[in-house]
Every structure is written in structure tokens, then in C-alpha cells.
Amino acid sequence: MSEKIPVQPEISDWHMLDANEVLDALTVNPRSGLNSEEHAARLARFGKNELEGGPSRFPLGFLVRELIEPATLLLTAAAIGLFALGNAFTGGMVLIAAALGVAMDAAKGHRRGEALAALRRIAPPWARVRRDGREQRVPAVSLVPGDVILLEAGEAVPADARLIETVNLRAEEAALTGETHLVEKVPQPVRDAAVLPGERHNMVYLGTSIISGRGTAVVVATGMRTELGRIASLMGKDEPGSLSGSSLQRAIAGLKRRLVIAALGAAALAGLAGFCEGYPPSLFFRRCHPSSWRPCRKACPYW
């Protein structure tokens, strides 16, 4: 029976189907729910119903990741060279600039992790389902597509689900849409592929709350496939150096690498040219101060 289950479809598809079509697609009887064997098979296939990601207790991981960034390594090497040549002031300023950049990026990454942890706390720990023909109270992380969940006033929604029965059901979806007004929920299909999640009146979403009434729904998405999971995924993609980040983040990371390579190439060419002309290496690290101009003029025949 579980062989008929499609890979979790896009969430936007479910609101357009009739309740019976949803039940048929997920091969589940709303009166009895899944049996234990089928639930175990789907859990192995789809994974736990939980959001990934979260912060470290101290942003050490973010600090390490920023310290090994090419731009940071270049600034650190430049500061060390300036210190070695006795130019402590300029070296100190370069080192402070590098440290400030690392600290700011690490703090931003830690705040992102805290936000992801807050999203995880929104998810309720328990859910009421129909399994093996009876009502059960189970851990919310065990929910799978096809589970029939029971909703009542005062409860949080444990997964994204398509409503199949409602009685005066109203939900508050501020965690998802930012709007505090109550939304009346009905099982009738919404025949619009472009409708926003907040306007899908036959759907309930992970992290939202039931304010009044009661209803029965079938789970259609769990974990990172939920609308809340998509938000968490977008937040996680903003991490520095993430290969799975957005196009803008990848473009910025590529630009940083190219700038570092260009700077190193220019420095190497300048050093090579000076070496070929017989200039001392310390000449290229002198401060641009009036007191240091005269030695530069004497060393350079073109000045």
C-alpha cells in the first residue's frame, strides 16, 4: 500500500483538490487512519516531522567559519607583515578592521541560529491522530503524510494538513502570515493555483493555532517540507559560504574570492617588479607619511 504514496508533492497542490482526492492520493481511510505497519514505512521514507537547524550555545562555529574566510586570512596576513616591518599602527588598524568584520558576521550568524531555534519551539510536542482504527496521542515528530489528525480549540497544528471535516473551525496564523485576525476554515477546495497560504481556507499549517471549533485533517507535508520549514530553509541558506545559499549569496561569495585573488595577484606582480628593479622589500610596506617620502625618492629613479 505504501508503494502508492507519491513523493511529497508541492504544498500548493493540495488546496486545489477535493477532500476525497486528497485521501485517495495518500491512500488513507479517514475513519481508521494509517495502520502501524504503514506508518512505520512512511516514517522511514519521509523522515521525522521536525525542523532542522538551531544555534550553538556559543557562536564558536560561526567564528571559526569567518576566521577561515579568504578575505579575513588576507587581512590577517597583511597585519602580521606590517607588524614584522615595525609598522605597528597600520598593522593594528588592519587587524582591528578584520576582527570587527569577523565579530559582526559571527553575531549575525548566531542571531540567525536563534531565530531558527525559535521556529522549532513553535512546533507542538504532541498530536492527536487516528491510527489502527482508534484515536491516539502521539509525539508530533512521528507524524507522516497520510496521518489523520484531530484538531480542537486551544491546540497548535502539528503539521501542514488538508482539512476534510470542520465544525466552526477558526485558526490564528500570525506565526506564518503575520496577520492576527482569525481565519475561518472550511474543507471546500480552493481552485486557484496562485493563492497565498494565508488564503487557503481548507489548509492548516504547522505552528498555527486553532482558536475555536474542531476539525479533522490529513497530513500532507512534514518537517522541512512544511511552509514553516521553507521559512527555516531560507533563513539557513543565508549562512556565509553556504553552497546551497541563494543566488545573491553565491554571487557575493564568488566576488569576495575574486577580489582576494586579484589583490594577491597585484601584490605579487608589484613585488616581482620591485625585485627585478633591485628595490628592497621594505620599500613596499612604508607608510605614506611625509617623513618616509624622501627615502622612497632616493630608492626609486623614476620619482
C-alpha positions in Angstrom: 0.0 0.0 0.0 2.8 2.4 0.8 4.2 1.9 -2.7 1.4 4.1 -4.0 2.4 7.1 -2.0 4.0 9.8 -4.2 7.0 11.7 -3.1 5.6 14.6 -1.0 4.1 17.0 -3.7 4.4 20.7 -3.6 2.3 22.1 -0.8 0.5 24.4 -3.2 -1.2 21.5 -4.9 -3.3 20.2 -2.1 -5.7 23.1 -1.6 -7.0 22.6 -5.2 -8.1 19.0 -4.7 -11.4 17.7 -3.3 -11.1 16.1 0.1 -11.7 12.7 -1.4 -9.0 13.2 -4.0 -6.5 14.0 -1.2 -7.5 10.9 0.7 -7.1 8.8 -2.5 -3.7 10.3 -3.3 -2.4 9.4 0.2 -4.3 6.1 0.3 -5.8 6.6 3.7 -9.2 5.9 5.2 -10.2 8.9 7.3 -12.2 6.8 9.8 -9.4 4.4 10.7 -6.2 6.3 9.7 -2.9 4.6 9.0 -2.0 1.2 10.5 1.2 0.8 12.4 3.0 -1.1 9.6 2.2 1.6 7.0 3.1 4.4 9.4 6.5 2.8 10.1 7.1 2.5 6.3 6.2 6.2 5.7 8.3 7.4 8.6 11.3 5.6 7.2 10.6 7.1 3.8 9.8 10.7 4.7 11.7 11.1 8.0 10.7 12.8 11.2 8.4 15.8 11.4 10.9 18.3 12.7 12.7 21.4 11.6 16.4 21.3 11.1 18.9 23.7 12.3 19.4 25.7 15.5 22.1 27.7 17.3 25.2 26.6 19.2 25.3 27.7 22.8 28.2 30.0 21.9 28.8 31.2 18.4 32.2 29.4 18.2 31.3 27.6 15.0 30.4 30.9 13.3 33.7 32.5 14.5 35.8 29.6 13.1 33.9 29.8 9.8 34.6 33.5 9.5 38.2 33.2 10.5 39.0 30.9 7.6 37.3 33.2 5.1 39.9 34.2 2.3 39.3 37.9 2.9 39.9 37.5 6.7 43.1 35.5 6.1 44.4 38.1 3.7 43.8 41.0 6.2 45.4 38.9 9.0 48.5 38.2 6.8 48.8 41.9 5.9 48.6 42.9 9.6 51.3 40.4 10.5 53.6 41.7 7.7 53.1 45.2 8.9 53.9 44.3 12.5 57.1 42.4 11.3 58.2 45.6 9.5 57.7 47.7 12.5 54.6 49.5 11.3 52.5 48.7 14.4 49.9 51.4 14.0 48.8 50.4 10.5 49.0 46.7 11.3 46.9 47.3 14.4 44.2 49.1 12.4 44.1 46.4 9.8 43.8 43.7 12.5 41.0 45.7 14.2 39.1 46.0 11.0 39.4 42.3 10.3 38.3 41.4 13.9 35.3 43.7 13.7 34.2 42.1 10.4 34.5 38.6 11.9 32.7 39.6 15.1 29.8 41.2 13.1 29.4 38.2 10.8 29.6 35.8 13.7 26.9 37.7 15.6 24.7 37.8 12.6 25.0 34.0 12.1 24.3 33.4 15.8 21.1 35.5 15.6 20.0 33.5 12.6 20.5 30.4 14.6 18.5 31.7 17.5 15.7 32.6 15.0 15.7 29.0 13.7 15.5 27.7 17.2 12.5 29.9 17.9 10.8 28.4 14.8 11.5 24.9 16.2 9.9 25.9 19.5 6.7 26.8 17.7 6.0 23.2 16.8 3.9 21.4 19.4 5.3 18.3 21.1 2.2 16.1 20.8 -0.6 15.4 18.3 -3.9 13.5 18.3 -4.3 11.1 15.4 -6.3 8.2 14.2 -4.2 5.1 13.8 -5.1 1.5 13.7 -8.8 2.5 13.9 -8.6 4.4 17.2 -7.7 7.8 18.5 -4.2 8.1 19.9 -1.9 10.8 21.4 1.5 10.6 19.7 4.7 12.6 19.5 4.3 15.2 16.8 7.7 14.3 15.3 6.2 10.9 14.4 3.6 12.4 12.0 3.8 11.3 8.4 1.9 12.3 5.2 -1.4 10.5 5.3 -1.8 10.7 9.1 -5.3 11.7 10.1 -5.1 14.4 12.8 -7.8 15.7 15.1 -7.9 19.4 15.9 -9.8 21.3 18.6 -9.8 24.8 20.1 -6.7 25.6 22.1 -4.4 23.3 20.2 -1.5 24.0 17.9 -1.3 22.5 14.4 1.4 19.8 14.4 2.0 19.7 10.6 0.7 21.1 7.3 -2.6 19.3 6.6 -5.6 19.4 4.3 -8.9 19.7 6.1 -11.6 17.1 5.4 -14.2 17.9 8.1 -14.7 21.1 10.1 -17.2 22.4 12.6 -17.0 26.2 13.2 -13.2 25.9 12.9 -11.2 29.2 13.1 -7.4 29.4 13.2 -4.9 32.1 14.1 -2.0 32.1 11.6 0.2 35.0 12.7 3.2 32.8 13.0 3.0 32.1 9.3 1.4 35.2 7.7 2.0 37.9 10.4 -1.7 38.7 10.5 -3.5 38.4 13.8 -7.1 38.2 12.6 -8.9 34.8 12.8 -9.3 32.7 9.6 -12.4 30.6 9.1 -11.5 27.2 7.9 -13.7 25.0 5.6 -13.0 21.8 3.7 -14.1 23.0 0.2 -11.3 23.2 -2.4 -9.8 26.5 -3.5 -9.5 26.4 -7.3 -6.6 28.9 -7.6 -3.0 27.7 -8.1 -1.6 31.2 -7.2 -3.4 31.8 -4.0 -1.2 32.6 -1.0 -1.0 30.3 2.1 -3.0 32.7 4.2 -5.9 32.5 1.7 -6.0 28.7 1.5 -9.1 28.2 3.8 -9.0 24.4 3.5 -5.4 24.1 4.9 -3.9 24.3 8.3 -0.2 24.8 8.8 2.5 23.8 11.3 2.9 26.4 14.1 -0.5 28.0 13.7 -3.2 27.7 16.4 -6.8 26.6 16.5 -8.9 29.2 18.3 -12.4 27.8 18.1 -14.3 24.8 16.7 -12.9 21.5 15.8 -11.9 19.6 12.6 -10.3 16.6 11.0 -7.4 16.9 8.6 -5.0 14.7 6.7 -1.3 15.5 6.9 0.2 16.4 3.5 3.6 17.8 4.5 6.0 17.3 7.4 9.3 18.7 8.6 11.2 20.9 6.2 8.5 20.4 3.5 6.0 22.5 5.5 5.5 26.2 5.0 7.3 26.9 8.3 10.1 24.5 7.1 10.5 26.6 4.0 11.0 29.7 6.0 13.6 27.9 8.2 15.3 26.7 5.0 15.5 30.2 3.6 17.0 31.5 6.8 19.6 28.7 6.9 20.7 29.5 3.3 21.9 32.9 4.4 24.9 31.3 6.1 28.3 32.6 4.9 30.0 30.4 2.4 26.9 28.1 2.0 27.0 26.3 -1.3 23.2 25.9 -1.1 22.5 29.6 -0.5 20.6 32.0 -2.6 21.9 33.2 -6.0 22.8 36.6 -4.3 24.7 34.9 -1.6 26.6 32.7 -4.0 27.4 35.8 -6.2 28.7 37.7 -3.2 30.9 34.8 -2.1 32.3 34.5 -5.6 33.0 38.2 -5.8 34.9 38.0 -2.5 37.0 35.2 -3.8 37.8 37.0 -7.0 38.8 40.2 -5.1 41.1 38.3 -2.9 42.7 36.6 -5.8 43.1 39.9 -7.7 44.6 41.6 -4.6 47.1 38.7 -4.1 48.0 38.8 -7.8 48.6 42.6 -7.8 50.8 42.3 -4.7 52.8 39.5 -6.2 53.3 41.4 -9.5 54.3 44.6 -7.6 56.8 42.6 -5.5 58.2 40.9 -8.5 58.6 44.2 -10.4 60.3 45.8 -7.5 62.6 42.8 -7.0 63.6 42.9 -10.7 64.5 46.6 -10.3 66.6 45.9 -7.2 64.4 47.7 -4.6 64.4 46.5 -1.0 61.2 44.6 0.0 60.6 47.0 2.9 60.1 49.8 0.4 56.7 48.5 -0.5 55.5 48.5 3.1 56.4 52.0 4.1 53.7 54.3 5.4 52.6 57.1 3.2 53.9 59.8 5.6 55.9 62.8 4.6 58.8 61.6 6.7 59.0 58.5 4.5 58.8 60.1 1.1 62.5 61.1 0.9 63.9 57.6 1.2 61.3 56.4 -1.4 62.5 59.2 -3.8 66.1 58.2 -3.3 65.4 54.5 -3.9 63.2 55.0 -7.0 65.0 56.5 -10.0 61.6 57.4 -11.6 60.4 59.6 -8.7 
